[in-house]
Amino acid sequence: MLFWERFYSLCLSVNKKPNTICNELGFSSATSTHWKNGTMPKGDALLSLADYFDCSVDYLLGREETKKAAVLSVESSDTKKEQLIKNYELLNDEGQEDLLDYSEMLASNPRKIKESNNSVQMNA
């Protein structure tokens, strides 16, 4: 029931009751009661709540500890790195080992290495 705890806490942070927020977002009046009783919101509802509270869906679901992850850079390479890390964290131990093995194999292939990194490795 971590979702409910997060949702309720966020409601308190904006001085509103859960029913009020649900009504504002166009959910039925029984929605917050269902959530309180352990029903998980569907994808669209989660997205609406995340937008409303300016937080991530992962935070609402208890997968992240902080309301908003710090954004270090908006470069696409950083986004790819973050996605790779998230994918890694989803995997069990065996999957993590496989991903590491695969990344090492790719990094050892000269055709897969960036041109600037390739010349540094050749000179090393």
Sequence and secondary structure as in RCSB ss.txt:
>XXXX:A:sequence
MLFWERFYSLCLSVNKKPNTICNELGFSSATSTHWKNGTMPKGDALLSLADYFDCSVDYLLGREETKKAAVLSVE
SSDTKKEQLIKNYELLNDEGQEDLLDYSEMLASNPRKIKESNNSVQMNA
>XXXX:A:secstr
 HHHHHHHHHHHHTT  HHHHHHHTT  TTHHHHHHTT    HHHHHHHHHHHT  HHHHTTS SSSS       
HHHHHHHHHHHHHHHS HHHHHHHHHHHHHHHT GGGS HHHHHHHHH 
